[in-house]
Each structure stands twice: as structure tokens, then as C-alpha cells.
Amino acid sequence: DYASSIKIARTVRADEQAIKQVPSWTNKSKLVGLFGKWQTDPYVAPKAKNGIVPAVNERGHVDLWTPAHLPRGCVHLPYPRVCLAAKKAGVHYRSAMCGFEQRGPRSVPVFRGIVVCAEHAAEVQRIFDQ
């Protein structure tokens, strides 16, 4: 399915048909399409423009499942509370979602630091280190 292919840094081609339909893990009445590796292409991360980190998911975060998911022209700063340094520097950033963890019956996103444009990374790092 699409979500699984994106986690391994592959994207399903637009014109491909699923080779098999299986019930969803979360909703057995819903079918999910399965695709072969030959039906996918390597994931190409979006590029940062004008000092703005592109949002990768619908919530405005950057999904960092693998290093290939880091937007081109950006740097991942995986430190706790580094967003305070980015705010102080006046730099645009996005939270880095690096996966999920189980908390009771729910899956909860795990955030590790932020993603900033490469031209601002040294400044944010300097402020963070103070």
C-alpha cells in the first residue's frame, strides 16, 4: 500500500494497478492495494525554496522515515527543544516526525528535533549550543 511504500523511500507509479487487494489491519471491511517493487520508483524528496522547509505530510511536519525523506537543501537537527533556538533566530522550521510508538491501544507519533534549511543550520546550532 501507499503508506508502506513511502516508509521504504519508494512511491507507487500513478498508472499502476495493485497486484492484490487485502483487508486493512485497522478496518477489515476496507481493502488495501498491494504493489510490487517493480511498480514503484525511488522517492524524491521535495526541495526547500526561499528558506522555507516544505511540509511533507498533511499536518505540516516532515516525515523522516529514512535519510532519503529529508527534503533537499535541508538539515535535520535531532535535539530536544532545538525549536526554541530556531524561533530565536527567526528561522523557518518544521518538526521532524521519525516514526510511531505504542502507548496503550494507540499509536502516537514520535518527534525528534526539527528540519531547517541548510543555510540556517549553523546559526540555529550556534544558538542552541549557547
N, C-alpha and C positions, 0 to 999 in steps of 0.2 A: 504494500500500500504506500501511498504518498509519504505519510509521516515516517515510516521506517526507512524509505529510500533517502529521505533528506538527512536522517541521522548518520548515514554512512557516506555522506557527501556525494550523493547521486540524485539526479532528477529524472522523472519519467518523461519521455518524449510526448509531446502533445497529441500525436496521431496514433499512439499505441493503445491496443485493447488488452485488458487484463487476461492472463492465461488461465486464471482460475478465480472463482468467487468463493469466499469462505465467510462464515458468520463472524461478526465483530466480537472481540473479547468483552466489551462493555455492554453491548446491546445485541443479543443473539438473533433478534429479528432483522437486524441490518446486515447486509452483505458488504464485504470489503474486497476490492480487487487486488490480486497479487500479480506482480510483474517480475520478469526475469532480468538479470543484469544486462543482457543484450538489448533490452528495451529502454535502457537508461543512458544518460550522459553524465560525465563528471559535473558536479555542482560548481557554478561560477558565482562567487560572492559579489554582491553589489559594490560599487565604488563610492568612496566618500567624495563629496563635491563641496567646494567653498567652505571647508572647515566644519561641515555638518556630517555626522555619522548617520548612515542610512538605517532606518528601522527595518528589521528583518521579519519580525512577527507582528501580528495584529495588535498587540498590546504595547508596542513601541520599544521593545527590548531587542537585543541582539542574541540570537540562539547560537551558542558556541559548543556544538556537539563534538566537533573536531577542529584542528587548526585551520582546515580548509574553509570553515564557516566564517572566519574573521573577515570583515569587509576589507577590500583592497584599499590601501592607504591609511589603515587604522592600526592601533596598538591596543592589546589587552593589558590592563593594569589590574592584577588579581588581588588587590589588597583590601582589607576591611576598612570601611569608611573613607576610601580614596575619593569618593564623590564629593566630599567636603572640600578637598583640595581643588577639584575641577570647578566647583562653584565659586571658590575664592578667586581662581584665575579667570573666571568668566568664560570658560571653555565649554563648548557643546559636548555632551557625552550621552551615552546610553548604558543602562545596566546590562551586565553580561549574565545571561541565564545559561548555566552549564549542565543542566540536567534536572532530574526529579528525584525525590526521596519519599519513602512511605512514612506517613505519620498516621498511625491507626489505619482506618479504612481508606484514607485519601492519599493521592499523590500530590506533593507540594513542590513547586519549582525551587531550585537551588540557584542562588545568585552568588557569583564570585567576582567582585570588583566591577570595573566599568570598561567601556571601549571608547577611546578618544582618537581623533585624527593624529597621524604620526607627527605632524608639525607642532602639535601642542603637547606631546607626551613628555618631553624633557621638562617643560615648565610645570606641568602637573606633578611629575615625580619630584622635582625640587621642592615645591610647596609641601608635598606630602612628607618628605624627609625632614622638614624643619621641626 
